[in-house]
Amino acid sequence: MSRKGEGSHLAVVGAVMIGFLPFIMVLGNSLFIPLIPKIQMDLQLTPAEAGLFLSVFSMPAALIIPLSGFFTNRFGYKKVILSALMILIVGSLLSVIAVFYPKSHLFSLLLVGRLLQGIGAGLVTPLAFIISTDWYSGRERNQALGMIEAFNGLAKVLSPIIGVAIILISTWSFSLVFYFVCILLTWIGMSILFTYKADGGKKQKPLTFPLFLEEFRSSWPLILAIFAVGFGGMFVLFGYLVYLSYELEGFYLVEGLQKGVLLSIPFACLTISSYFSGKMSLPTIYLRTKMIVAGMIIMFLGILLPILSFELISLMIGSSLYSIGFGIFLSLASQVLAISISRQIKSITFSLYSMVRFLGVALGPVFYSYWINDAEQIRFTSLSLIGLLLIIWIIIYQSGNIDRLDEGAVN
């Protein structure tokens, strides 16, 4: 095999391994969602205590994510990633050990393990984006970013299915072992990858707040617009799927495996859309922005369709259309960030981007659950939010700032 072929093969393997970083973050929560009733029943917990099993992972992760870029600038990718994965391994091992403790102490030890998992996951999550923009360039970078979004979506598709499968073949405690094995394999894979790839991540001079503002000033409208859609898109996606889950079971009487398959369809659309969007060769920020606007129009139509028709098929097609449009946005927005911001602020920018997306994932189900008995509130709030974000992107697309950013793009 030629050196060029070997390099291309290594790039693909590297992108796959990097894709497992957001995969284990999603798996850390979504895997356990279908298991919560079993955990609550087995450990004799209140609903609030059972919910704590998820939130004690999510909240530390959301708070830790912004620190990831800071630590990367100081210590490099290798130390941060392998240390974060080791924290995840320790937390997972502690959770597995907790199962063998008496029930009076089991849940407390389990929460400590979940807390450590959240800290480790929060540190490692944004690094997939940061590494991809540093290790790869041009077409390889676009494909790597698309693959990350695809892995992110794939985890959302597979997690509930794996959770249901675990319930069918074993007890809920086996999910803790499964998650531990996934993290351990990721740690081994990343350790091997770092023997072939340069560490990087700590070659920048220390980032001060005035320097951040100076670098941020040239492209702040575009960055904030990406942040807004990253948060709003995740907020609507996960909130709307809570509503869809309620409608399937409460109104359309769809339950069990059939319900799980229907709920996985939007995530499958998101995964496929992200992957193929990442493979598109768009030479300029202007063309990527044009495609993002097209993706957001598809998102808007996906929310509009269930308002026009209340049939189940309309709900499914609408949520799938929304996911396709959002997949286009996620993949291309990562590319735009990668080439429109300087290396100095890349780590902190992608860390903040990961944080706002994760907050959307966390807050969407909370608000939509509160509105669950008011279908009009849900549908028109979703439509208004996506419509507002679409208008913002049309304004940015029509402005002359995109051409200026293309001139200073980082390739």
N, C-alpha and C positions, 0 to 999 in steps of 0.2 A: 504493500500500500504506500502511496506517495505521502510526502510530508503534508501536502495540502489536504489529502484525503484523511490523514490521521488527525489534522487540526480540526477539520469539519466534524469528524466523528466525536472528538473530544468536546467540541462545542455543544453538540446535541446531548451527549451524556451529562455534561455540566449543567445544561439548561434543565434537564430532567431532574437532576439531584437538587438543584436550587428550587425547582417547583415543589419539592416535598416540604419546604419550609412553611409556606402558607397552608399547605395541605394539612399538616399536623395541627396548625392553629385552628382551622375550621373543625377538624376531627375532634379536637379537645372539648368542644361544646355540642356540636350537632350529633355526634355519636351517642351521647347520653340522653338526648331529649326523649326518644321513645322509651327509654328505660326508667324514667323518673317515677311513673306509677308503681313499678315493681320495687324500686329502691325505697319509696315511701312506705309501701306495704310491708316489706321485709324488715325494715329498721324501725317501723312504727313511728314515723315522723309526721309532723304536721305539714300541710301544703307549703307553708312559709319556709320550714326547714328543708323540705325537698327542693324548693326553688333556690335555696342558698347553695346547694350543690353545684348549680350552674353559675350563679352570680359571683361566687367566691373565686371562680376562674376568670370570668369576663372583666370584672372591675379592675383588678390589679393589672391585667393585660392592657386595658385601655390606658391606664395611668403610666405604665412603663414604656409603651411604644415610643413616645417622643424622645426618650433617653437613648434609644438604640443608635440613632445617628451620632449623638454626642460620644458615646462609648466607642463607636467605630472609628471616628476621627482620632481618638486618643490611642486605641489599642489595636486597631486593625480588624479585618473580617474574621480571620481564623480564631483569634482568642475569644472574640465576642460570641461567634456562632457556636463554637464547641463548648464554651462555658455555659451559654444559655441552654443548649441541648442537654448538658450535664445536669443543670438545675431541673429541667424537665424529667430527666431520667430518675433523679433522686425523688422528686415529687411523685412520679408514677410508681416507683418502687415502694415508697411509703404508703401510697394508696392501696397497693396490692397486699402489703403486710397488714394493713389495718383490718382487712377482711377476716383475719384469723384472731383478732382481739375480741374480748367480750363485747356485747352490744352496748354496754354502758359507756365504753370508751371508743368504740369503733367509729362512730360518726365524727367525733372531734378529731381523731387522727386522720380520717378521710378528708376532712376540710383542710387540714394543714397540708396534706399532699396536693390537694387541688389548688391551694394558694400558691405553692411552689410551681406547679404546672403553669398557672396563669402568668407568673413573673417570667418564667423561661420563654413561654410562647410570645409574650409581649415584646421581649428583647429580640427574638429571632424573626418575627413576622415581616417588618419592613425591609429587612436585609436582602430579601429575594429581589426586590426592585432595585435596591442600591447596587448590589453586586452585578446585576445584569447590565446596568448602564455603565459600569466601570470595566468589566471584563470583555464586553462585546461592543461592536460598533456596526453601523450600517444595517444591512439585512439580517445579520446574525443577532443583533440587539433586538430588532423588531420581533423576530421569531421567538427569542428568549422571553421577552415581555408578554407576547401572546400566549406562550406556553405556561407562564406563571398564572395568568388569568384563567387558562383552561384547567390547570390543576386546582385552582381555587374553586372553580365551578364544579369540577369533578368530585371534590371532597364534599360539596354540598349535596350532590346527587347520591353519592355512595353512603354517606354517614348514616342517614335514617334507615337505609336498606340493611346495612351491616348491623345496626342496632336491633332491628326487628329479627334478623337472622339469629343473632346471639340469644334473644329471648326464646326463639323456637328450639334451638339446639342445646342451650346451656342455661346458666344463671346469669344475672346481671353482673356479678363480680368478674366474669370472664372478660367483660369489656375493658376492665382495668388492665388485665394482662395483655389483651390485644393492643391497647394504646401504648403500653410500655414497650412491646416488641416493635411497633411502628417507629417510635422515637429512637430506640436503640439502633435499628437498621439505618435510620437517617443519620445518626451520629457517626456510624461506621462509614457510610457512604460519603459524608462531607469530609471526614478525616482522610479518606483515600483521595478525594477530589483535590484537597489542598496540597497533596504531594505533587500534583501535576500543574496546578495553577498558582500564579503569584498571589501572595496574600493581599496586598494593597489596602486601601481604606484609611491609611494614616499618614499620607504624604502631604496633606494640606496643612497650611499654617493654621493655628488655633482660630476658630471662628468667633469673632466678637459681635455684639449686637449691632453696633454701627456698620460693620462690614456686611452683616446679613441684610440690613435695610438697604444698603447701597446696591448689593447684588440683586436684591428682591425687587427694587424699584422699577427696573427696566421691563419686567414681564409680570408685574403683580396682577393686572386684570385677568390675564389668562390663567395664572396659577389659582387665584381665588375662585374663578369660574369652575375650574376642574375640581377643586375642593368641594364647592357647593353641590355639584352634580354627584360627586363621589358619595357625599353624605346623603343627599336627598334621594338619589337612586337606590342606595341600600336601604334607606328608611322605608321607602315605598315598597321595594321588592319584598323584604322580609315581613313588613307589616301586612302587605296585601296577601301574602301566602298564609299568614295566620287567619285572615278573613276567609280565604279560599278553603282552608282546612275546616273552618267552622261551617261554611256553606255546604261543603261536600257531605259532611256527616249530619248536620242538623236539618238541612233543607232538601238535599238531593238523596239522602240516605245511602251514601257511599262510604263504606267502612273497610277496615282491614287492609289486606295487601293491595286491593284495587285502589284504595285511597292513597296509599304510599306511592304507587306507580304514577298516579295522576299528579301528585305533588312534586314528583321528581322530574316531570316533563319540562317545566319552566327552567329548572336548573340545568337540564341537559341542553336546552336551547341556548342558555347563557354560555355553557362550556364550548359548544361547537362554534358559536358566533365569535367568541373571544379568540379561539384558536385560529380560525380562518382569517379573521381581521388582522391578526398578528403576522400572517404570511403575505399580506398585501404589500406591494412595493410602491409606496407613496413618497415621492422625493422631497416634498416641502411640507412645512407646518400648515400652509394655506390649504393644501389638498386634504391633509388629515383633519383640519378643522371643518372643512366642507363635509367630510364623511361623518364626523361627530354630529353635526347638525342633522344629517340624514338619519343617523341612529336615534337621535332624540325625537325626531318626527315619528319614527316607528314606535318609540316608547309612548309618546302622546296618543297615538292611534290605539295602542294596546290598552291604555287606560280608558279611552273613549268608548271602545266597542262594548264592554259590559254595561255601560250606561244606556246605550241604544237598544240593547237586547239582554234580557235576563235569563236566557237559556244557558244550560251548563256548557254547551259547546262554545258559546260566546265568552264565558269566563275563561275557559281553557285556551282558546285561541288568543284572547286578549292578553293573558298572563304570559303566554309563549312569545307573542309579538314584543311585549315589553322587554322580556329577557333577551331576545335577539338584538333589539336596539341598544339595550344597556351593555350587552357583550361587546358590541362595536365600540361604544364609548370607552369602556374600561381598557380595552387593548390599545386603542389609539391615543387615549389621554395619557397613558403611561409613556408612550413614545414621545408625545409632545413635551411632557415634562422633562424627559431625558435629554432632549436636544435643545430646549429653550432656556434651561437654567445652567449656570456655571458649576464647575466641579466643587467650588467652595461651599455652595449651599445645597448640593445635591442630596447629601445624607440626611440633613435635617428636614429638607422639603419632602422627601419620600417618607420619612418617619411621620411627619405631620399628616401627610396624605393617607397613610395607613391608619392613623388614629381616627381621622374624621370618618373614614369608611367603616371602621369597626364600631364607632359610636352610632352610626346609622343602623348597623346590624343589631346593636343592643337596644336602641330606643324605639325602633319601628314596631316590634311586637308589643311593647308596653303601651304605646298610644293606640294602636289598632285594636288591642284587646279591650281597652277602655271604651272604644267606639263600637264594639262588636255588635251591639244591638241597633245601631243606626247606620244602615247600608248607605244612605244618601251622604252622610257625613264622610264616610270612608271614601266613596267613589269621587265625590266632588273635591274633597281635600287633596286626594291623589292627583286628580286632573289639574287642579289649580297649581299645585307645587311643580309638577312636571312642565306645565304650560309656562310658568314664570321662568323656570330654568332654561327652557327652549328659547324664550324671548331674549334672555341674557346672551345665549350663545349666538343667536342670529345677529345681535348688535355687535358682538366681538368679531364675528365673521365678516360683517360689512365694514368694520373699521379698518383703517390703514395700518394698524399696529402689527398685524400678522406679517405683512411684507417686511417690516423692519426687523421682526424677530427672525425671519428666514435668513436675512443677511448676516445675523450674528449667531446662527444656529451652531450648536456643538455637535459635531459628527463623529 
